[in-house]
Amino acid sequence: MFGYYAYFIGQDGHFTNRVQIICNDDEEAKRRAQQLVDGSAIELWHEARMIATFEPDQKTSAKR
């Protein structure tokens, strides 16, 4: 299992909150992070690697 972080992005572009997600792989982490989207964008990270960004009005992730 790996530790991921979902960062909540405020309207000003700054992090407003962080949630740790423990998952077996990136795909599971993406599914769980996407469920957290509720009015704020979410950036999913594993250590120094950005996995995906989820916007409040999107149903799918946008990889960077």
C-alpha positions in Angstrom: 0.0 0.0 0.0 1.1 3.5 -0.8 0.4 6.9 0.8 -1.1 9.6 -1.4 -2.3 13.1 -0.6 -5.3 14.8 -2.0 -4.9 18.6 -1.8 -8.0 20.8 -1.9 -7.4 24.0 -4.0 -9.2 27.2 -3.0 -10.5 29.8 -5.4 -7.3 31.8 -4.9 -5.2 28.8 -6.1 -3.8 28.0 -2.6 -4.1 24.7 -0.8 -6.9 24.8 1.8 -6.8 21.2 3.1 -5.0 17.9 2.7 -6.3 14.4 3.1 -4.1 11.3 3.1 -5.3 8.4 1.0 -3.8 4.9 1.5 -4.2 2.8 -1.7 -2.7 -0.1 -3.6 -2.0 1.9 -6.8 -2.5 5.1 -8.7 -5.9 4.0 -10.2 -7.4 3.3 -6.9 -6.1 6.6 -5.5 -7.6 8.5 -8.5 -11.0 6.9 -7.9 -10.9 7.8 -4.2 -9.7 11.4 -4.8 -12.3 12.0 -7.4 -15.0 11.2 -4.8 -13.7 14.1 -2.6 -14.4 16.7 -5.3 -17.2 19.0 -3.9 -16.8 22.6 -4.9 -13.0 22.7 -4.8 -10.4 21.3 -7.2 -8.3 18.4 -6.0 -4.7 17.7 -6.8 -3.6 14.1 -6.1 0.1 13.6 -5.3 2.3 10.6 -4.5 5.5 12.1 -2.9 6.8 14.6 -5.4 4.8 13.2 -8.4 1.5 14.7 -9.3 -0.9 12.0 -10.3 -4.0 13.9 -11.4 -6.1 17.1 -11.0 -9.9 16.9 -10.5 -12.0 20.0 -11.2 -15.4 20.4 -9.5 -17.2 20.5 -12.9 -15.4 17.6 -14.4 -16.3 13.9 -14.2 -12.8 12.7 -15.4 -9.3 13.5 -14.2 -6.8 15.7 -16.2 -3.3 14.4 -16.0 -0.4 16.8 -16.1 
